[in-house]
Amino acid sequence: MYVVRPVEMADLPRLEMLCRRDNQRVHTLPQSRHGLAALVEQSVASFQSRPALPADERYTFVLESAADGALAGTASLVAQAGGGASFLAFRQDMMQQVSPDLDVSNNVDMLMLCSDLSGYSQLAGYHAPGPAIGHEHKCLLGRARLMYAALAPQRFAHKFFASLPGATDGSKRSPFWDAIGRNFFHMDFMQVEKLLGGARNRALIAGLMPHYPVYVSLLPADARAALATVDPLARGGFEMLCDEGFEANDYVDICDGGPLLQASRHALKSYSSSMRRGVSQREHASAAGARRYLVCNAREQGFRAIAAASDPVEQQEFITLTLEERRLLDVGAGDEVVCIQL
């Protein structure tokens, strides 16, 4: 079994081990001990804060094995994208060009650098390297942070977005980056990802990116094909977010051209379909008609979330949990939990 909980300073050595297992191209975790320590400190301070409105808080969660305490993944939720500065993205626009004398009109696709998403809350820092965990627990890691957002709505914006990795080739080369960003940064894609660590902060990169429209028709064919295309390795994450309620929009990542998915709070299952239930004890395996749920305790401090089987809870006031499940959630019989059917 696995449990999702807020990261702690004691997790730092295990976070370093998790980074060493990183063979993916998008660096969602800092690559140094100093950077990891700063990430943990920021998260601890964010959970301890009591903001009336979202600001520069960043909440980081870990997926922990109940068997040996090993960390299998991380995921973050940024209260306001950009961390106090503007979050940069490309907006896909279209301009109509007309020549009455030639009797010709064209619709021209172009990319505009913008900071439209700066006020949104951002799903970030998703990192689950290797095939060690299955789809259910990847969903638990990805969606538990939204369950936390539903528990503490004052901490987050009314709109959310998530950035998904864009298409790369077998050598981890990004055609989109090579066509645009490389001309301004003079770095390989992997170099700039390590440097930025997933950030798209105006203070870091605004001075280097093109401030005039980028005409899509002038890009090489492989770059046009990569625009708004999800990397095959991230397809599972794309489907999970769509199931949660996210939709593709007109924005793409400024580095690899990957899609940015967007959702209003009321469209997310974690807000609209979550159910509060009391805890009932179960000492044995569930009956044949049991369903799988994501379950979290109903606390901002000491948040915990697991995946569990239970008799259907939709038409009753309780969810049945084993002693181990109650221990992982730090709840007892009669306590309130929040659950969503998987």
Secondary structure, DSSP 8 states (H G I E B T S, - for coil): -EEEEE--GGGHHHHHHHHHT---SS--S-SSHHHHHHHHHHHHHHHH---SS--S-EEEEEEEETTT--EEEEEEEESSTTTTS-B-EEEEEEEEEEETTTTEEEEEEEEEEE-TTTTSEEEEEEE--SSSS-HHHHHHHHHHHHHHHHH-GGGS-SEEEEE--B---TTS--HHHHHTHHHHH-S-HHHHHHHHTT--BHHHHTTTS--S-EEGGGS-HHHHHHTT-B-GGGHHHHHHHHHHT-EEEEEE-TTT--EEEEEEGGGSHHHHT-EEEEEEE--S---TT-EEEEEEES-STT--EEEEEES--TTSSEEEE-HHHHHHHT--TT-EEEEEE-
